[in-house]
């Protein structure tokens, strides 16, 4: 059996308010309009989070 590669998809918000206030309709729509999500290859879910540890 061939070795399967693992990947992680990392996205970073460009608007700080997205972290503190939540996404705008436009921002949430972009996630749902991702081609992989639209075609049922992947699912998307938006979770609130806080950065608790920050390196220098």
Secondary structure, 3 states (H helix, E strand, C coil): CCCCCCCCCCCCCCCCHHHHCCCCHHHHHHHHCCHHHHCCCCCCCCCCCCCCCCCC
